[in-house]
Amino acid sequence: MRLVTRFSCKLNIERNGAKLLGPGLQNVLYTFSVHDSGLLQFSITAKTKGVTIPNSQYIPKRFTNENIQKISTQCIADGRLGITLMNYNASCNGFRGYENPPVLTVVYISNAEPDTLRLLLDTIKAGPSKKSAVEAIEETEAKRKKPNHSVWDNLNLDVMRIIFSYVGGNLAKFRLVSRKWLQALPYLITKVKVLNGREVPGEVVIRIIKKNQYIQDLSLLDCKNLQVTHIKKAMTLPIKRVHTLNLEGCNRLSSQSLFTILISASGLKSLNIKGCDGVDDAIFKDLNPSVHLKHLSEIAFSGNITVFGVRHLVKKFPLISKVEVFGANLTSDFCASILRLQNLVKLIIYYSNSEMLTAGFSCRSKILKKVIIFPVQFSGVCDHPFHLFDAFTKCPLQSLSTNLSPHHLSMYLRHWSELTELTTCELIALPESVEKLCLYTDGHDLLETLKQADRVFLKSLTELRLKVNCEWYIDGIKELMKLHYPLCRVYISKS
C-alpha cells in the first residue's frame, strides 16, 4: 500500500441531506489520506486531540474509488470539494449496500489547500496505479536520487545575499527555487522580527531562534508568552552572532532568565529591555564585563531599573554611547549616574516624575550629540526650570527634543552653536544653525504666530514637521509657509 497524498481539512458529512456530524465535529481538523493498493483507498481520522468520529456504519471513515459516484469541484479554488458516495455502508463488503431508491452520502471537504484538492481530483480521475507497490516505490526513489541541476545552484553565497537583500525581507518564498537555496537560507537570514508577538507561543519563539543561527538583528517585541520555563528548557540559545536584541514588552522574563539569554549573546552591541517588568537591578549586578556583553554600546530600559542598577551598568560598561530610559522616576543620583558615561552620544529619557531633580549636574561626555527629554504623559509646556539641562551646556549638541517653555529654552539655545535639529512645543526665535524643526503645538496659536512673524523668523529652516491638535488650521499654515518660506519642506499631521 503506497501513500499518495495526505492533508488536513474540516469535514461535513450528509446522508440524503441529513447531517451525520454535529456542529462541534464540523469545526475540528481531520486528516484525509489516500493510499494506492490496486484500489484507491480513502481514510478519515480526527487530527484534533480528544476528538473521535462516531462509530456509525453510515459515516465513511474508509471508502474506495469504487464507492464514488461524482465529485463536485465548483468551489475547489476556495479550498472546498464534495465527494458523493452511492449506498455507502461500512458493514457491507466493499462498503456498498443495496438501497432502493439509492442513498447518497456526501463528504464535504473545506479549509484545505486548493492545490492539494486539485492533486486529489487528478488522483481520483487517473484511478489506481497499474504498477505494484514495490515498483511505485522504486520509481519514486529513483526520481529522488536523480540529480536536479539548476542554474541557481551555481551562485555563491555572496551573490545570493545580494539578491535576497534586494528583494526584501520575506525569504521563505525562495526555499522552493532549488535545494541549495533551501539549505542556504539559514546562513542568509540575518534579521528576524516576530510579528504579533502577543499571540506567538513561547515554544515557537525558541524554535525560531534555534532554526536561524546566523541572526544579527533579533526583535522579540511584545512576546509576552516567552517565560522563564522556556528559557530554562532551551538551556542555551544560538545567538552569539546577534548584535541587536529587542526584548521590549517581554514582561514575563525575570532577571535570571535574561541573564541566561545574555550569557549566550557574546557579540551583543544593542539591548532593549523596556517593558520587561520582571527584570530588576540584579541583572546588571550579576553581569561580569570581562565575560559578558564586552561590546555593549546601546542600552534601553524602563523605570523598574533604579539608581542602584544604573550605577552597576555605568561602572561595568563605561563605553556605552546610547542610553534610553522609559518611565523613570528622575532623581539627582539617577541622572548623575548616567551622565558619568564619557562616551555618551545619545540620551533619550521619557520620565514619569522629575520633582526630585536639583541643580548641580555635569556631563562627562564631550561628544554628546542628541538629547530627548519628555514626560511619559505629555501635558504641554514645562514652565518650571529643568536643571538637568544645565549639564548639557558644554556639550556639542546637534539634536534636541524637549517640552521646555520658550523662556527657559531660549536661555539654553545660545550654548549650542552646532544645533541643527530641534523638537519643542512652542515656536520661538531659532538660532541660524537650526535646519529642521518639529513642533507639538496648537494649530490656532501657531497660525497666529506665523501671521505676525517677520519673514526672516524661520529663514534657516529646510524642513518643518508639525503635529497639531486640530485639522482646521492645517491649510492656513501650509499657505503661509509656502508664501514666506518656499524652500522649506512642510509636513503636517494631527497629534
C-alpha positions in Angstrom: 0.0 0.0 0.0 1.5 3.3 -1.1 0.6 6.7 0.3 -0.5 9.0 -2.5 -1.5 12.2 -0.5 -2.4 13.3 3.0 -3.7 16.7 4.1 -5.6 18.4 6.8 -9.2 19.8 6.4 -12.6 20.3 8.0 -15.4 17.9 7.2 -19.2 17.8 7.0 -20.9 14.6 6.1 -24.6 14.3 5.0 -26.7 11.2 4.2 -29.7 12.1 2.0 -29.5 15.7 3.3 -29.3 14.7 7.0 -26.1 15.8 8.8 -24.1 13.0 10.4 -21.7 15.2 12.2 -22.7 17.7 14.9 -21.6 21.4 15.0 -18.7 20.6 17.3 -17.3 17.9 15.0 -17.7 20.2 12.0 -15.2 22.7 13.4 -12.3 20.4 14.2 -9.5 19.3 11.9 -9.3 15.9 10.2 -6.6 14.1 8.3 -7.7 12.9 4.9 -5.4 10.2 3.5 -5.3 8.4 0.1 -3.4 5.1 -0.4 -2.9 3.1 -3.6 -3.1 -0.7 -3.4 -4.8 -1.8 -6.6 -7.7 0.4 -5.4 -7.7 4.0 -4.2 -8.4 3.7 -0.5 -9.6 6.8 1.3 -9.4 7.2 5.1 -10.6 9.9 7.5 -9.2 10.3 11.0 -9.6 13.1 13.6 -6.4 15.2 13.9 -7.5 17.3 16.9 -6.6 15.6 20.2 -9.5 14.3 22.3 -11.9 14.1 19.3 -13.3 10.8 18.0 -15.5 10.2 15.0 -18.8 8.4 16.0 -18.9 4.7 15.2 -21.7 4.5 12.7 -21.9 2.3 9.6 -23.1 5.3 7.6 -20.2 7.6 8.4 -17.5 6.9 5.8 -14.3 6.6 7.8 -13.0 4.5 5.0 -14.1 4.1 1.4 -12.6 3.3 -2.1 -12.8 4.9 -5.5 -15.5 2.3 -6.4 -17.8 3.9 -3.9 -17.6 7.4 -5.5 -20.5 8.4 -7.8 -19.4 12.0 -8.5 -17.2 14.8 -7.4 -18.3 18.5 -7.0 -15.5 20.8 -8.0 -17.2 24.2 -8.3 -15.6 25.6 -5.1 -12.2 24.0 -5.4 -10.5 27.4 -5.7 -11.9 28.2 -2.2 -10.5 25.1 -0.7 -13.8 23.1 -0.8 -14.7 19.8 -2.5 -17.6 17.4 -2.4 -17.4 13.6 -2.8 -20.7 11.8 -3.3 -20.8 8.1 -2.4 -23.5 5.6 -3.6 -25.3 3.4 -1.0 -22.4 3.6 1.5 -22.5 1.1 4.3 -19.3 0.3 6.3 -20.7 -3.1 7.4 -21.0 -4.4 3.8 -18.4 -5.9 1.6 -16.7 -3.2 -0.4 -18.5 -0.6 1.7 -21.5 -0.7 -0.5 -25.0 -1.9 0.5 -28.2 -2.2 -1.5 -30.8 0.6 -1.2 -33.8 1.3 -3.5 -34.1 4.2 -4.1 -30.3 4.8 -3.9 -29.0 6.6 -0.8 -26.3 9.3 -1.4 -23.7 10.1 1.2 -21.8 13.3 0.6 -18.4 14.1 2.2 -17.9 17.9 2.1 -14.2 18.9 2.4 -13.4 22.5 3.4 -10.5 24.6 4.7 -8.0 22.7 2.5 -5.3 24.0 0.2 -6.7 24.3 -3.4 -3.5 22.8 -4.9 -3.9 19.8 -2.6 -7.6 19.3 -3.7 -6.5 19.5 -7.3 -4.0 16.8 -6.7 -6.7 14.7 -5.1 -9.0 15.3 -8.0 -6.3 14.3 -10.5 -5.6 11.2 -8.5 -9.3 10.1 -8.5 -9.6 10.7 -12.2 -6.4 8.8 -13.0 -7.6 5.9 -10.8 -5.3 3.3 -9.1 -1.8 2.7 -10.5 -1.3 -0.4 -12.5 2.2 -0.8 -11.0 2.8 -2.8 -7.9 3.6 -1.1 -4.7 7.2 -2.1 -4.9 7.6 -0.7 -8.4 5.9 2.5 -7.5 8.3 3.0 -4.5 11.4 2.2 -6.6 10.3 4.7 -9.2 9.8 7.4 -6.6 13.2 6.7 -5.1 14.9 6.8 -8.5 13.4 10.3 -9.2 14.5 11.5 -5.7 18.1 10.4 -6.2 18.3 11.8 -9.7 20.5 15.0 -9.6 18.5 18.1 -10.4 20.9 20.6 -11.8 19.8 24.2 -11.6 21.4 27.4 -12.8 20.7 28.8 -9.3 22.9 26.2 -7.7 26.0 27.8 -9.3 25.5 31.1 -7.4 27.8 31.6 -4.4 26.5 32.8 -1.1 27.7 36.4 -1.6 25.6 36.7 -4.8 22.6 35.1 -3.2 22.9 37.5 -0.2 22.8 40.5 -2.7 19.7 39.0 -4.4 17.9 38.5 -1.1 18.8 41.9 0.3 17.4 43.5 -2.9 14.1 41.7 -3.0 13.3 42.4 0.7 12.9 40.5 4.0 10.5 37.8 3.0 12.9 35.0 2.3 10.6 32.0 2.8 9.3 32.1 -0.8 12.8 31.3 -2.1 13.1 27.9 -0.4 11.4 26.3 -3.5 13.9 27.7 -6.0 16.4 24.9 -5.5 17.7 22.6 -2.8 20.8 24.7 -2.5 18.8 27.8 -1.8 16.8 25.9 0.8 20.0 24.9 2.5 21.5 28.4 2.3 18.5 30.2 3.8 19.7 29.8 7.5 23.0 31.3 6.5 21.5 34.3 4.8 18.7 35.2 7.2 20.4 37.8 9.4 17.3 39.7 10.6 14.3 38.2 12.4 11.3 40.1 13.7 8.5 38.3 15.4 5.2 39.9 14.3 2.1 39.9 16.6 4.3 38.8 19.4 1.4 38.8 21.9 -0.1 35.8 20.0 3.1 33.7 19.5 3.7 30.9 22.0 7.0 30.9 23.8 7.9 27.5 22.4 7.6 28.9 18.9 9.8 31.8 19.7 12.6 29.4 21.0 12.1 27.3 17.9 12.5 30.3 15.6 15.8 31.3 17.3 17.2 27.8 17.1 16.5 27.4 13.4 18.2 30.7 12.5 21.7 30.5 14.0 23.1 33.4 11.9 20.8 36.1 13.1 22.4 39.5 13.7 19.2 41.5 14.4 16.6 39.8 16.6 13.4 41.5 17.6 11.0 39.8 20.0 8.8 42.8 20.6 5.8 42.1 22.8 6.5 38.3 23.0 4.5 38.2 26.3 4.2 34.4 26.2 8.0 33.9 26.4 8.6 32.8 30.0 11.3 31.6 32.4 10.3 28.0 31.8 11.0 28.3 28.0 14.5 29.8 28.7 15.4 27.1 31.2 14.2 24.3 28.8 16.2 25.7 26.0 19.4 25.8 28.2 21.4 27.8 25.7 20.4 29.8 22.6 22.5 30.1 19.4 22.6 33.9 19.5 26.4 34.6 19.7 26.2 36.5 16.4 23.3 38.7 17.5 24.3 42.4 17.5 20.9 43.9 18.3 18.4 42.3 20.7 15.0 43.8 21.3 13.1 42.3 24.2 10.7 45.2 24.7 7.4 44.1 26.2 8.6 40.6 27.2 7.1 41.2 30.7 7.3 37.6 31.9 11.1 37.4 31.8 13.0 37.6 35.1 16.5 38.9 35.8 17.6 35.2 36.0 16.1 34.3 32.6 17.5 37.4 31.0 20.9 36.6 32.4 20.7 33.1 30.8 19.9 34.8 27.4 22.7 37.3 27.7 25.5 34.9 28.5 24.9 33.4 25.0 25.0 36.8 23.3 28.7 37.4 23.3 28.6 39.8 20.4 25.7 41.9 21.6 26.0 45.7 20.9 22.4 46.9 21.5 20.0 45.7 24.1 16.4 46.8 24.6 14.6 45.6 27.8 11.9 48.3 28.1 8.7 46.8 29.4 10.4 43.8 31.0 8.7 44.3 34.3 10.2 41.2 35.9 13.8 42.4 35.3 15.3 44.5 38.1 18.7 45.8 39.3 20.1 42.3 39.8 20.7 41.8 36.1 23.4 44.5 36.0 24.8 43.4 39.3 25.3 39.8 38.1 26.9 40.5 34.7 30.6 40.3 34.5 32.0 42.8 32.0 35.1 40.7 31.4 33.0 37.8 30.2 29.5 39.2 29.2 28.5 41.9 26.8 32.0 43.0 26.0 30.8 45.0 23.0 27.7 46.6 24.5 27.3 50.2 23.3 23.5 50.8 23.4 21.0 50.1 26.2 17.3 50.8 26.7 15.4 50.0 29.9 12.3 51.0 31.9 11.7 52.6 35.3 12.0 49.3 37.1 15.8 49.7 36.9 16.6 52.1 39.8 19.7 54.2 40.5 21.4 51.1 42.0 21.1 49.2 38.8 22.3 52.2 36.8 25.4 52.6 38.9 26.4 48.9 38.2 25.6 49.5 34.5 27.8 52.6 34.2 30.6 51.1 36.3 30.8 47.8 34.3 30.1 49.1 30.8 31.6 52.6 30.6 31.8 52.5 26.7 28.0 52.8 26.3 27.2 55.5 23.8 23.4 55.5 23.8 21.0 55.3 26.7 17.2 55.2 26.5 15.1 55.3 29.6 11.3 55.0 29.7 9.0 55.7 32.7 11.8 56.6 35.0 11.4 58.5 38.3 14.1 61.0 37.8 16.3 61.8 40.8 19.5 63.7 41.0 21.5 60.5 41.7 19.8 58.6 38.9 20.7 61.3 36.3 24.2 61.9 37.7 25.0 58.2 37.3 24.0 58.2 33.6 26.0 61.4 33.0 29.2 59.7 34.2 29.4 57.9 30.8 32.2 59.5 29.0 31.3 58.1 25.5 27.6 59.1 25.7 26.4 60.3 22.3 22.6 59.9 22.5 20.5 60.3 25.6 16.7 59.6 25.5 14.6 59.9 28.6 10.8 59.7 28.9 10.2 60.3 32.6 7.2 59.8 34.9 8.3 62.2 37.6 11.0 64.9 37.9 10.2 66.6 41.2 13.3 65.2 42.9 15.8 66.8 40.5 18.0 69.5 41.9 20.7 71.7 40.4 24.4 70.9 40.1 24.7 68.5 37.2 27.7 67.9 35.0 28.1 65.7 32.0 31.4 63.9 31.5 30.8 63.2 27.8 32.3 65.8 25.5 30.7 64.1 22.4 27.0 64.1 23.4 25.1 65.0 20.1 21.5 64.1 20.7 19.2 64.6 23.7 15.5 63.8 24.0 13.7 64.5 27.3 9.9 64.4 27.5 7.4 63.3 30.1 5.6 60.0 29.5 2.2 61.6 29.9 2.6 64.7 27.7 0.9 67.6 29.5 2.0 70.6 27.5 4.9 73.1 28.1 7.1 72.7 31.1 7.1 76.1 32.8 9.5 75.4 35.7 13.3 75.2 35.5 14.6 71.7 34.4 18.1 71.6 36.0 19.1 68.5 34.1 19.7 70.7 31.0 22.5 72.6 32.9 24.7 69.5 32.4 24.5 69.8 28.6 25.5 73.5 28.2 29.1 72.4 27.4 28.2 69.6 25.1 28.2 70.0 21.3 24.5 69.2 20.9 23.2 68.7 17.3 19.7 67.5 18.1 17.4 68.4 21.0 13.8 67.4 21.8 12.1 68.9 24.9 8.9 70.5 26.2 10.7 73.3 27.9 8.9 76.7 27.8 10.2 79.3 25.3 11.7 81.3 28.1 13.8 78.6 29.6 14.7 77.0 26.2 15.9 80.3 24.8 18.5 80.6 27.7 19.9 77.2 26.8 19.9 77.5 23.0 22.7 80.1 23.0 25.1 77.4 24.3 24.7 75.1 21.3 26.0 76.7 18.1 26.0 73.4 16.3 22.4 72.6 16.9 20.7 71.6 13.6 17.5 69.7 14.8 15.0 70.9 17.4 11.7 69.4 18.7 9.7 71.6 21.0 6.1 72.7 21.9 6.0 76.4 21.0 7.5 78.4 18.2 10.4 80.6 19.2 13.2 82.6 17.6 15.6 80.0 16.3 19.4 80.1 16.0 20.6 80.2 12.4 22.1 76.8 12.8 18.7 75.0 13.2 17.7 73.5 9.8 15.0 71.0 11.0 12.2 71.9 13.4 9.4 69.7 14.8 6.5 71.3 16.8 3.9 69.8 19.0 1.6 72.7 19.2 -1.9 74.2 19.0 -2.9 74.9 15.4 -4.6 78.2 16.1 -1.7 79.6 18.2 0.8 78.6 15.5 -1.3 80.2 12.7 -1.5 83.5 14.6 2.3 83.4 15.3 3.1 82.9 11.7 0.8 85.8 10.6 2.6 88.2 12.9 6.1 86.8 12.4 8.8 88.5 10.3 9.7 86.8 7.1 13.2 86.0 8.3 11.8 84.4 11.5 12.4 80.9 10.2 14.8 81.6 7.3 17.3 78.9 8.2 14.7 76.1 8.1 14.8 73.4 5.3 12.3 71.1 7.0 9.3 71.7 9.3 7.2 69.0 10.9 4.1 70.0 12.7 1.9 67.9 14.9 -1.2 69.9 15.6 -4.3 69.1 17.7 -6.8 70.4 15.2 -7.1 69.9 11.5 -9.0 73.2 10.9 -5.8 75.2 10.7 -3.6 72.9 8.5 -4.5 74.6 5.2 -3.9 78.1 6.5 -0.5 77.0 7.9 0.6 75.5 4.6 -0.4 78.6 2.7 1.6 80.9 5.0 4.6 78.6 5.0 4.5 78.4 1.2 4.2 82.2 0.9 7.0 83.2 3.3 9.3 80.1 3.3 9.0 78.5 -0.2 12.3 76.5 0.2 11.1 74.8 3.5 9.5 71.4 3.2 6.4 71.2 5.4 4.9 68.0 6.9 1.7 68.3 9.0 -0.1 65.6 10.9 -2.7 65.5 13.6 -1.4 64.7 17.1 
